[in-house]
């Protein structure tokens, strides 16, 4: 049965947009990527604010359903399209889902704040001609080290964060991790830890993520 492609609004270089794209690719869901020119303020226009009231990216539409917040969108995709693509991405029983959810919460609350700050300070501030705050960089690097030490222990017990199968919990770390490893000089935060380094190599070389990275490359005019 043919279905209408879901719509994702926003640029692939956005960490939140790239999270949703990776999930769609893992699940084999047809999608349409719709450009939002943030430098021209398109994300603050009334029509866009109807589907994303905070004026951020991504926004997501599936026929008459509109959603925002990338992790919620990913959960929705996994639940609605449970029987296609990577069937275990969000678990197949209550315990598996709970384990994935707890590591998704860890990503959102413990990993994302310091890693997002470092990505902005180290990767994006120089491009935007903004002054880097070395104090903020040091502080957040220390926070991230503590998180990755917890991950190092966990990944010594299991292949992936929520168990022995790749899941949404691992996928959600790809956007910020990608920038830290590939666009800053702090990649050793991942690679210097044996288990984290092994895990990172495995998740970042998945076909789905490599396709997202390809989308992030600037196109020649």
C-alpha positions as CSV (number, residue, x, y, z in Angstrom):
1,X,0.0,0.0,0.0
2,X,1.5,3.3,-1.1
3,X,1.8,5.9,1.6
4,X,2.4,9.6,1.5
5,X,6.0,10.5,2.4
6,X,6.4,12.1,5.8
7,X,7.8,15.6,5.7
8,X,10.9,16.8,7.6
9,X,11.6,20.5,7.8
10,X,15.1,21.8,8.4
11,X,18.7,21.5,7.2
12,X,20.6,18.2,7.5
13,X,23.5,20.0,9.3
14,X,21.2,20.6,12.3
15,X,21.9,17.9,14.9
16,X,18.2,17.5,15.6
17,X,17.2,17.2,12.0
18,X,20.0,14.7,11.3
19,X,18.7,12.5,14.3
20,X,15.3,12.3,12.6
21,X,16.8,11.6,9.2
22,X,18.9,8.7,10.6
23,X,15.9,7.2,12.2
24,X,13.8,7.4,9.0
25,X,16.6,5.7,7.1
26,X,16.9,2.9,9.7
27,X,13.2,2.3,9.4
28,X,13.0,2.6,5.7
29,X,10.3,5.3,5.8
30,X,9.8,7.4,2.7
31,X,10.3,11.1,3.5
32,X,10.5,14.5,1.9
33,X,13.2,16.9,3.3
34,X,11.9,20.5,3.1
35,X,14.4,23.3,3.3
36,X,14.1,25.9,6.0
37,X,16.4,28.9,5.4
38,X,17.1,29.9,9.0
39,X,19.5,32.7,8.0
40,X,16.4,34.3,6.3
41,X,14.2,33.7,9.3
42,X,11.9,31.2,7.6
43,X,11.7,29.3,10.9
44,X,10.0,32.3,12.6
45,X,7.3,32.8,9.9
46,X,3.6,32.3,10.9
47,X,3.0,29.3,8.7
48,X,6.1,27.5,10.1
49,X,5.2,28.4,13.7
50,X,1.9,26.6,13.2
51,X,3.8,23.3,13.0
52,X,6.7,24.2,15.2
53,X,5.5,26.7,17.8
54,X,9.1,27.3,19.2
55,X,10.4,28.3,15.8
56,X,13.1,25.6,15.8
57,X,14.0,22.6,13.6
58,X,13.0,20.0,12.9
59,X,9.3,20.2,12.3
60,X,7.6,16.9,11.2
61,X,4.4,16.1,9.4
62,X,2.8,12.8,8.7
63,X,-0.4,13.5,6.8
64,X,-2.5,15.4,9.3
65,X,-0.1,14.9,12.3
66,X,2.4,17.5,13.2
67,X,5.2,16.9,15.7
68,X,8.4,18.7,16.9
69,X,11.3,17.7,19.2
70,X,13.5,15.2,17.5
71,X,13.5,12.4,20.1
72,X,9.7,12.4,20.3
73,X,9.6,12.3,16.5
74,X,12.0,9.3,16.5
75,X,9.8,7.4,19.0
76,X,6.7,8.1,16.9
77,X,8.4,6.8,13.7
78,X,9.6,3.6,15.5
79,X,6.1,3.0,16.9
80,X,4.1,3.7,13.8
81,X,6.5,1.9,11.5
82,X,7.3,-0.9,13.9
83,X,7.0,-3.7,11.3
84,X,9.4,-2.3,8.7
85,X,13.1,-1.5,8.5
86,X,15.1,-2.1,11.7
87,X,12.4,-3.7,13.8
88,X,14.4,-3.6,17.0
89,X,15.3,0.1,16.8
90,X,13.0,1.0,19.7
91,X,12.7,-2.5,21.2
92,X,10.1,-5.2,20.8
93,X,9.0,-5.7,24.4
94,X,8.4,-3.4,27.4
95,X,11.8,-4.2,29.1
96,X,13.7,-3.5,25.9
97,X,11.8,-0.2,25.4
98,X,12.5,0.8,29.0
99,X,16.2,0.1,28.6
100,X,16.3,2.2,25.4
101,X,14.3,5.0,27.1
102,X,16.6,5.2,30.0
103,X,19.7,5.6,27.8
104,X,17.7,8.1,25.6
105,X,17.1,10.1,28.7
106,X,20.8,9.9,29.6
107,X,21.6,11.2,26.1
108,X,19.1,14.0,26.4
109,X,19.9,15.1,29.9
110,X,23.5,14.1,30.6
111,X,25.3,13.8,27.2
112,X,23.6,16.4,25.1
113,X,24.0,19.5,27.2
114,X,27.8,19.4,27.4
115,X,28.3,18.0,24.0
116,X,26.0,20.5,22.4
117,X,27.9,23.3,24.1
118,X,31.2,22.0,22.9
119,X,30.0,21.5,19.3
120,X,28.8,25.1,19.3
121,X,32.0,26.6,20.9
122,X,34.5,24.4,18.9
123,X,32.8,23.8,15.5
124,X,30.3,26.5,14.9
125,X,31.5,29.6,16.8
126,X,34.7,29.9,14.5
127,X,32.5,29.6,11.4
128,X,30.2,32.3,12.7
129,X,33.2,34.6,13.6
130,X,32.2,34.4,17.3
131,X,34.6,34.4,20.2
132,X,35.1,31.1,21.9
133,X,34.7,31.0,25.7
134,X,37.6,28.9,27.0
135,X,36.0,28.7,30.5
136,X,32.8,27.3,29.1
137,X,34.8,24.8,26.9
138,X,36.8,23.5,29.9
139,X,33.8,23.2,32.1
140,X,31.7,21.3,29.6
141,X,34.7,19.1,28.6
142,X,34.9,18.0,32.2
143,X,31.2,17.2,32.3
144,X,31.3,15.2,29.1
145,X,34.3,13.2,30.4
146,X,32.3,12.1,33.4
147,X,29.4,11.0,31.2
148,X,31.7,9.1,28.8
149,X,33.3,7.4,31.8
150,X,29.9,6.0,32.7
151,X,29.4,4.9,29.1
152,X,32.9,3.3,29.1
153,X,31.8,1.1,32.0
154,X,28.4,0.3,30.4
155,X,29.9,-0.6,27.0
156,X,32.3,-3.0,28.7
157,X,29.2,-5.0,29.7
158,X,27.2,-4.8,26.5
159,X,27.8,-4.1,22.8
160,X,25.5,-1.1,22.7
161,X,24.0,1.2,25.3
162,X,20.7,-0.6,25.8
163,X,21.9,-4.1,25.1
164,X,23.4,-6.1,22.4
165,X,21.4,-4.6,19.5
166,X,21.8,-1.1,18.0
167,X,18.9,1.0,19.1
168,X,17.5,4.5,19.2
169,X,19.6,5.1,22.3
170,X,22.8,4.8,20.3
171,X,21.4,6.6,17.2
172,X,20.6,9.6,19.3
173,X,24.3,10.2,20.1
174,X,25.4,10.3,16.5
175,X,24.7,14.0,15.6
176,X,26.8,15.6,18.4
177,X,29.3,12.8,18.4
178,X,29.9,13.3,14.7
179,X,30.8,17.0,15.1
180,X,33.0,16.4,18.1
181,X,34.9,13.6,16.4
182,X,35.1,15.1,12.9
183,X,34.9,18.9,13.3
184,X,36.9,19.6,16.5
185,X,40.1,18.6,18.1
186,X,38.3,16.8,20.9
187,X,37.8,13.5,19.1
188,X,40.0,11.7,21.7
189,X,37.2,12.1,24.2
190,X,35.7,9.2,22.3
191,X,38.6,7.4,20.8
192,X,40.8,7.3,23.9
193,X,38.3,5.2,25.7
194,X,38.5,1.6,24.4
195,X,34.8,0.6,24.7
196,X,33.4,4.0,23.7
197,X,35.8,4.1,20.8
198,X,34.7,0.7,19.6
199,X,31.1,1.6,20.0
200,X,31.5,4.9,18.2
201,X,33.3,3.3,15.2
202,X,30.4,0.8,15.0
203,X,27.5,3.2,15.2
204,X,29.0,5.9,13.0
205,X,29.8,3.6,10.1
206,X,26.2,2.4,9.7
207,X,24.8,3.0,6.2
208,X,21.9,5.1,7.6
209,X,24.3,7.6,9.3
210,X,26.8,7.7,6.4
211,X,23.9,8.7,4.1
212,X,23.0,11.5,6.5
213,X,26.7,12.7,6.6
214,X,26.6,12.8,2.8
215,X,23.5,15.0,2.9
216,X,25.3,17.4,5.2
217,X,28.0,18.1,2.6
218,X,27.6,21.4,0.8
219,X,26.4,21.1,-2.7
220,X,28.2,22.8,-5.5
221,X,26.3,25.6,-7.2
